[in-house]
């Protein structure tokens, strides 16, 4: 099926560090995890979700076709299942999609992807959650091997080959531990390509890992994803970026699942919950270290929660408007305000740095720089790194998107630390520098 959307397919930049549209214009990935979107929301609810995320500045939605939460046995909001029951292979035979009757499961997926395109949103489409390949703690069952993976890939690849707003994401929170599992993913990638789908393709790994660890040299892997996950505050996710950026061949990498807003720290509500400050810290650290984009997530939204609990504290509708969801757009706007494809990490801009929760990350282009200070501590700039004798300096607030001018500062000799307007937990700032001449 073909979408009438005006969006361009995505591509890899000439430097192999960033994403672009097909015409070469820069693309900053600002994603949201809506893993259960196709499975749990009605058409009306899905449109409300997409309207909200488009308004908040997101441009990528990460969603799963064969969902994690009983995705094979629990019908979607319209009472339909994705696959027909067959003999063998845990009751799924060679994997045959259920296309019978009006408004099949796959018609519903089509509808949501089309509606996303109309709102300028890309869908990072996971053909299946990883438990159908490597069950571990999930529901499963493990229905994919090399053959069934290829056949399913051919089906879903053919169905969405014509959608410019689709990005393929294999995996789904799992490592590949056996030969069969590797063959299942490789077969799915081959099947998608054999069906004529040419959109970008990547892999969503398990928490605390990157796709580069197992798949970096695979020809089908166009860019890496890493998942720093939900285990601890101040997790130094910039280390994943640095490691991926050091690999050959060079490929973009991005943070696809950092700490979610209102997620219990280390999966235990007794530890408290990650808040908007934790979210911003993870996203700015990753991007300024060289990530080609970032994905926000809310713990109640990915699951599309209807009945709150201590573990899922909000309904998905209320969670859509949490502070972090509205604030992450300012990161995208900041990066897009300067030549995006020039951006790279620039630790040489810092004459000194903090540790732990106070680590500052600097990024730069040819004539500009951004330096993030998570808790509003002063920034010690190394002089003479950017061109020109003077720099125009300003403070940018990740909380409001507002800019406060500092003025012109000397660029040839060491200067006192520049101190943000406020300091403390949640008082993060970006120092923005531009060559004045």
For each residue, the residues with C-beta under 8 A, 3 or more apart:
1: 110 159 160 162 163
2: 162 163
3: 113 114 117 162 163 164 165
4: 114 117
5: 114 117 118 163 164 165
6: 117
7: 117 120 122 164 165
8: 21 22 23 164
9: 21 22 164 198 199 200
10: 19 20 21 22 27 122 167 199 200
11: 19 20 21 22 24 200
12: 16 18 19 20 200 222 223 251 252
13: 16 17 18 19 20 24 26 252 341
14:
15: 18 250 341
16: 12 13 249 250 251 252
17: 13 245 250 252 290 292 341 344
18: 12 13 15 26 27 252 292 340 341 343
19: 10 11 12 13 26 27 28 29 200 223 252 292 293
20: 10 11 12 13 23 24 25 26 27 341
21: 8 9 10 11 24 25 26 27
22: 8 9 10 11
23: 8 20
24: 11 13 20 21
25: 20 21
26: 13 18 19 20 21 336 339 340 341
27: 10 18 19 20 21 59 293
28: 19 59 292 293 332 335 336 340
29: 19 59 60 254 292 293 294 295
30: 57 58 59 60 293 294 295 296 328 329 331 332
31: 58 59 60 61 62 124 256 293 294 295 296
32: 53 58 60 61 62 295 296 297 301 325
33: 62 257 260 295 296 297 298 301 302
34: 37 49 53 61 62 63 301 302 304
35: 62 63 64 67 68 126 129 302 303
36: 39 40 41 63 64 67 68 69 302 303 304
37: 34 40 41 46 49 61 63 64 112 304
38: 41 63 64 65 67 76 105 108 109 112
39: 36 64 67 69 71 74 76 304
40: 36 37 67 69 76 77 304
41: 36 37 38 45 46 49 77 304
42: 45 46 77 78
43: 46 47 77 78 108 111 112
44: 47 48
45: 41 42 48 49 77
46: 37 41 42 43 49 50 111 112 115
47: 43 44 50 51 115
48: 44 45 51 52 317
49: 34 37 41 45 46 52 53 316 320
50: 46 47 53 54 61 112 115 116 119 121
51: 47 48 54 55 119
52: 48 49 55 56 320 321
53: 32 34 49 50 56 58 61 121 320
54: 50 51 58 119 120 121
55: 51 52
56: 52 53 325 326 328 329
57: 30 328 329 332 333
58: 30 31 32 53 54 61 121 296 328 329
59: 27 28 29 30 31 120 121 122 332
60: 29 30 31 32 121 122 123 124 167 293 295
61: 31 32 34 37 50 53 58 116 121 122 123 124
62: 31 32 33 34 35 124 126 169 204 256 295
63: 34 35 36 37 38 112 123 124 125 126
64: 35 36 37 38 39 67 68 71 126 128 129 172
65: 38 82 109 125 126 127 128 156
66: 71 72 82 83 127 128 129 132
67: 35 36 38 39 40 64 70 71 129
68: 35 36 64 71 129 131 138 139 172 173
69: 36 39 40 74 139 303
70: 67 73 74 139
71: 39 64 66 67 68 74 82 129 139
72: 66 81 82 83 92 132 139 141 143
73: 70 81
74: 39 69 70 71
75: 78 79 80 81
76: 38 39 40 79 80 81 105 108
77: 40 41 42 43 45 108
78: 42 43 75 103 108
79: 75 76
80: 75 76 98 101 103 104 105 108
81: 72 73 75 76 98 105
82: 65 66 71 72 97 98 105 106
83: 66 72 92 95 96 97 98
84: 92 93 96 97 98 100
85: 91 92
86: 89 91 92 93 94 96
87: 91 93
88: 91 92 93
89: 86 92 93 94 95 143 148
90: 140 141 142 143
91: 85 86 87 88
92: 72 83 84 85 86 88 89 95 96 141 143 148
93: 84 86 87 88 89 96
94: 86 89 147 148 151
95: 83 89 92 143 144 148 151 152 155
96: 83 84 86 92 93
97: 82 83 84 105 106 155
98: 80 81 82 83 84 104 105 106
99: 104 106
100: 84 104
101: 80 104
102: 107
103: 78 80 107 108
104: 80 98 99 100 101 107 108
105: 38 76 80 81 82 97 98 108 109
106: 82 97 98 99 109 110 159
107: 102 103 104 110 111
108: 38 43 76 77 78 80 103 104 105 111 112
109: 38 65 105 106 112 113
110: 1 106 107 113 114 159
111: 43 46 107 108 114 115
112: 37 38 43 46 50 63 108 109 115 116 123
113: 3 109 110 116 117 123 125 160 163 165 166
114: 3 4 5 110 111 117 118
115: 46 47 50 111 112 118 119
116: 50 61 112 113 119 121 122 123 165
117: 3 4 5 6 7 113 114 120 121 163 164 165
118: 5 114 115
119: 50 51 54 115 116
120: 7 54 59 117
121: 50 53 54 58 59 60 61 116 117 165
122: 7 10 59 60 61 116 165 166 167
123: 60 61 63 112 113 116 163 165 166 167
124: 31 60 61 62 63 167 169
125: 63 65 113 156 160 166 167 168 169
126: 35 62 63 64 65 129 169 170 171 172 204
127: 65 66 152 153 156 168 170 188 192
128: 64 65 66 132 133 144 152 172 188
129: 35 64 66 67 68 71 126 132 138 172 173
130: 133 134 138 171 172 173 174 204 206
131: 68 134 135 136 137 138 139 140 142 172 174
132: 66 72 128 129 135 140 141 142 143 144
133: 128 130 142 144 149 171 172 174 176 181 184 185
134: 130 131 142 174 175 176 177 178 181
135: 131 132 138 139 140 141 142
136: 131 174
137: 131
138: 68 129 130 131 135
139: 68 69 70 71 72 131 135
140: 90 131 132 135 143
141: 72 90 92 132 135
142: 90 131 132 133 134 135
143: 72 89 90 92 95 132 140 148
144: 95 128 132 133 148 149 152 184 187 188
145: 148 149 180 183 184 187
146: 149 150 180 183 184 186 187
147: 94 150 151 187
148: 89 92 94 95 143 144 145 151 152 184 187
149: 133 144 145 146 152 153 183 184 185 186 187 188 191
150: 146 147 153 154 187 188 190 191 194
151: 94 95 147 148 154 155 191
152: 95 127 128 144 148 149 155 156 188 191
153: 127 149 150 156 157 187 188 189 190 191 192 194 195
154: 150 151 157 158 191 192 194 195
155: 95 97 151 152 158 159 191 195
156: 65 125 127 152 153 159 160 192 195
157: 153 154 160 161 191 192 193 194 195 196 197
158: 154 155 161 195 196 197
159: 1 106 110 155 156
160: 1 113 125 156 157 163 166 197
161: 157 158 195 196 197 198 199
162: 1 2 3
163: 1 2 3 5 113 117 123 160 166 199
164: 3 5 7 8 9 117 199
165: 3 5 7 113 116 117 121 122 123
166: 113 122 123 125 160 163 197 199
167: 10 60 122 123 124 125 199 200 201 202
168: 125 127 192 197 199 200 201 202
169: 62 124 125 126 172 201 202 203 204 225 256
170: 126 127 185 188 189 201 202 203 204
171: 126 130 133 174 185 203 204 205 211
172: 64 68 126 128 129 130 131 133 169 204
173: 68 129 130 204 205 206 207 227 257
174: 130 131 133 134 136 171 181 205 206
175: 134 205 206 209 214
176: 133 134 181 182 185 214 215
177: 134 181
178: 134 181 182
179: 182 183
180: 145 146 183 184
181: 133 134 174 176 177 178 184 185
182: 176 178 179 185 186
183: 145 146 149 179 180 186 187
184: 133 144 145 146 148 149 180 181 187 188
185: 133 149 170 171 176 181 182 188 189 203 215
186: 146 149 182 183 189 190 218 220
187: 144 145 146 147 148 149 150 153 183 184 190 191
188: 127 128 144 149 150 152 153 170 184 185 191 192
189: 153 170 185 186 192 193 201 218 220
190: 150 153 186 187 193 194 220
191: 149 150 151 152 153 154 155 157 187 188 194 195
192: 127 153 154 156 157 168 188 189 195 197 201
193: 157 189 190 196 197 198 220
194: 150 153 154 157 190 191
195: 153 154 155 156 157 158 161 191 192
196: 157 158 161 193
197: 157 158 160 161 166 168 192 193
198: 9 161 193
199: 9 10 161 163 164 166 167 168
200: 9 10 11 12 19 167 168 222 223
201: 167 168 169 170 189 192 220 221 222
202: 167 168 169 170 211 221 222 223 224 225
203: 169 170 171 185 211 215 221 224 225
204: 62 126 130 169 170 171 172 173 211 225 227 256 257
205: 171 173 174 175 209 210 211 213 214 225 226 227
206: 130 173 174 175 209 227
207: 173 227 228 229 230 231 257
208: 227 228 229 231
209: 175 205 206 213 226 227
210: 205 213 224 225 226 227 240 243 244 253
211: 171 202 203 204 205 214 215 216 221 224 225 226
212: 215 216 224 226 243 244 247 251 253
213: 205 209 210 216
214: 175 176 205 211
215: 176 185 203 211 212 218 221
216: 211 212 213 221 224 244 247 251
217: 221 249
218: 186 189 215 221
219:
220: 186 189 190 193 201
221: 201 202 203 211 215 216 217 218 224 251
222: 12 200 201 202 251
223: 12 19 200 202 251 252 253 254 292
224: 202 203 210 211 212 216 221 244 251 252 253 254
225: 169 202 203 204 205 210 211 253 254 255 256
226: 205 209 210 211 212 237 240 241 244 253 254 255 256
227: 173 204 205 206 207 208 209 210 255 256 257 258
228: 207 208 235 237 240 255 257 258 259 282 286
229: 207 208 235 257 258 259
230: 207 259 260 263 264 265 266 267 274
231: 207 208 235 265 266 267
232: 235 265 266
233: 259 265 274 278 357
234: 281 356 357
235: 228 229 231 232 258 259 282
236: 239 285 359
237: 226 228 240 241 255 258 282 285 286
238: 241 242 285 286 288 289 345 359 361
239: 236 242 243
240: 210 226 228 237 243 244 253 255 286
241: 226 237 238 244 245 253 255 286 289 290 291 345
242: 238 239 245 246 289 290 345
243: 210 212 239 240 246 247
244: 210 212 216 224 226 240 241 247 251 253
245: 17 241 242 250 253 290 345
246: 242 243
247: 212 216 243 244 250 251
248:
249: 16 217
250: 15 16 17 245 247
251: 12 16 212 216 221 222 223 224 244 247
252: 12 13 16 17 18 19 223 224 292
253: 210 212 223 224 225 226 240 241 244 245 290 291 292
254: 29 223 224 225 226 286 291 292 293 294 295
255: 225 226 227 228 237 240 241 258 282 283 286 287 291 293 294 295
256: 31 62 169 204 225 226 227 295
257: 33 173 204 207 227 228 229 260 295 297
258: 227 228 229 235 237 255 279 282 283 286 294 295 296 297
259: 228 229 230 233 235 263 274 278 279 282
260: 33 230 257 263 274 279 297 298 299 302
261: 274 275 276 278 279 296 297 298 299 319 322 323 324 325
262: 273 274 275 298 299 300 313 314 319 322
263: 230 259 260 267 273 274 297 299
264: 230 267 268 269 270 271 272 273 299 311
265: 230 231 232 233 268 271 272 273 274
266: 230 231 232 271
267: 230 231 263 264
268: 264 265 271
269: 264 272 273 310 311
270: 264
271: 264 265 266 268
272: 264 265 269
273: 262 263 264 265 269 299 313
274: 230 233 259 260 261 262 263 265 278 279
275: 261 262 278 279 323 324 426
276: 261 279 280 322 323 324 327 399 426
277: 280 281 425 426 428
278: 233 259 261 274 275 281 282
279: 258 259 260 261 274 275 276 282 283 296 324 327 328
280: 276 277 283 284 324 327 328 331 398 399 428
281: 234 277 278 284 285 357 374 428
282: 228 235 237 255 258 259 278 279 285 286 294
283: 255 258 279 280 286 287 294 296 328 331
284: 280 281 287 288 331 361 372 374 398 428 430
285: 236 237 238 281 282 288 289 359 361 372 374
286: 228 237 238 240 241 254 255 258 282 283 289 291 294
287: 255 283 284 290 291 293 294 331 335 363
288: 238 284 285 345 361 362 363 370 371 372
289: 238 241 242 285 286 345 361 363
290: 17 241 242 245 253 287 343 344 345 363
291: 241 253 254 255 286 287 294
292: 17 18 19 28 29 223 252 253 254
293: 19 27 28 29 30 31 60 254 255 287
294: 29 30 31 254 255 258 282 283 286 287 291 328 331
295: 29 30 31 32 33 60 62 254 255 256 257 258
296: 30 31 32 33 58 258 261 279 283 324 325 328
297: 32 33 257 258 260 261 263 301 302
298: 33 260 261 262 301 302 314 319 320 322 324 325
299: 260 261 262 263 264 273 302 303 312 313 319
300: 262 303 304 305 308 312 313 314 315 316 318 319
301: 32 33 34 297 298 304 305 316 319 320
302: 33 34 35 36 260 297 298 299
303: 35 36 69 299 300 312 316
304: 34 36 37 39 40 41 300 301 316
305: 300 301 308 312 314 315 316 319
306: 315 316
307: 315
308: 300 305 312 313 314 315
309: 312 313
310: 269 313
311: 264 269
312: 299 300 303 305 308 309
313: 262 273 299 300 308 309 310
314: 262 298 300 305 308 318 319 322
315: 300 305 306 307 308 318 319
316: 49 300 301 303 304 305 306 319 320
317: 48 320
318: 300 314 315 321 322
319: 261 262 298 299 300 301 305 314 315 316 322 325
320: 49 52 53 298 301 316 317 325
321: 52 318 325 326
322: 261 262 276 298 314 318 319 325 326
323: 261 275 276 326 327
324: 261 275 276 279 280 296 298 327 328
325: 32 56 261 296 298 319 320 321 322 328
326: 56 321 322 323 329
327: 276 279 280 323 324 330 398 399 400 401
328: 30 56 57 58 279 280 283 294 296 324 325 331 332
329: 30 56 57 58 326 332 333 401
330: 327 333 334 396 397 398 399 400 401
331: 30 280 283 284 287 294 328 334 335 398
332: 28 30 57 59 328 329 335 336
333: 57 329 330 336 337 401
334: 330 331 337 338 370 396 401 430 432
335: 28 287 331 332 338 340 343 370
336: 26 28 332 333 340
337: 333 334
338: 334 335 342 343 365 368 370
339: 26 342 343 365 366 368
340: 18 26 28 335 336 343
341: 13 15 17 18 20 26
342: 338 339 364 365 366
343: 18 290 335 338 339 340 363 364 365
344: 17 290 363 364 365
345: 238 241 242 245 288 289 290 361 362 363
346: 349 362 363 364 369 385
347: 350 353 362
348: 362 382 385
349: 346 362 364 369 371 381 382 385 386
350: 347 353 360 362 371 379 380 381 382
351: 380 381 382 414
352: 380
353: 347 350 359 360 380
354: 357 358 359 360 377
355: 358 359
356: 234 359
357: 233 234 281 354 374 375
358: 354 355 373 374 375 377
359: 236 238 285 353 354 355 356 374
360: 350 353 354 371 372 373 374 377 379
361: 238 284 285 288 289 345 371 372
362: 288 345 346 347 348 349 350 369 370 371 372
363: 287 288 289 290 343 344 345 346 369 370 371
364: 342 343 344 346 349 368 369 370 385 386
365: 338 339 342 343 344 368 369
366: 339 342 387
367: 386 387 388 434 435
368: 338 339 364 365 386 432 433 434 435
369: 346 349 362 363 364 365 385 386 431 432 433
370: 288 334 335 338 362 363 364 396 430 431 432 433
371: 288 349 350 360 361 362 363 379 381 430 431 433
372: 284 285 288 360 361 362 398 428 429 430
373: 358 360 376 377 378 379 420 428 429 430 431
374: 281 284 285 357 358 359 360 428
375: 357 358 423 424 425 427 428
376: 373 420 421 422 423 424 427 428 429
377: 354 358 360 373 419 420 423
378: 373 417 418 419 420
379: 350 360 371 373 417 418 419 420 431
380: 350 351 352 353 417
381: 349 350 351 371 415 418 431 433
382: 348 349 350 351 385
383: 410 411 412 413 414 415
384: 411 412
385: 346 348 349 364 369 382
386: 349 364 367 368 369 391 411 433 435
387: 366 367 435 437
388: 367 391 411 435 436 437
389: 410 411 412 436 437
390: 408 409 410 411 436 437
391: 386 388 408 409 411 433 434 435 436
392: 407 408 433 434 435 436
393: 405 406 407 408 409 418 431 432 433
394: 403 404 405 406 431 432
395: 403 404 406 420 421 429 430 431 432
396: 330 334 370 401 402 403 429 430 431 432
397: 330 400 401 402 403 404 429 430
398: 280 284 327 330 331 372 401 428 429 430
399: 276 280 327 330 426 428
400: 327 330 397
401: 327 329 330 333 334 396 397 398
402: 396 397
403: 394 395 396 397 432
404: 394 395 397 421
405: 393 394
406: 393 394 395 409 418
407: 392 393
408: 390 391 392 393 436
409: 390 391 393 406 415 418
410: 383 389 390 413 415
411: 383 384 386 388 389 390 391 435 436
412: 383 384 389
413: 383 410
414: 351 383
415: 381 383 409 410 418
416:
417: 378 379 380
418: 378 379 381 393 406 409 415 431
419: 377 378 379 423
420: 373 376 377 378 379 395 423 427 429 431
421: 376 395 404 429
422: 376 427 429
423: 375 376 377 419 420 427
424: 375 376 427
425: 277 375
426: 275 276 277 399
427: 375 376 420 422 423 424
428: 277 280 281 284 372 373 374 375 376 398 399
429: 372 373 376 395 396 397 398 420 421 422
430: 284 334 370 371 372 373 395 396 397 398
431: 369 370 371 373 379 381 393 394 395 396 418 420
432: 334 368 369 370 393 394 395 396 403
433: 368 369 370 371 381 386 391 392 393
434: 367 368 391 392
435: 367 368 386 387 388 391 392 411
436: 388 389 390 391 392 408 411
437: 387 388 389 390
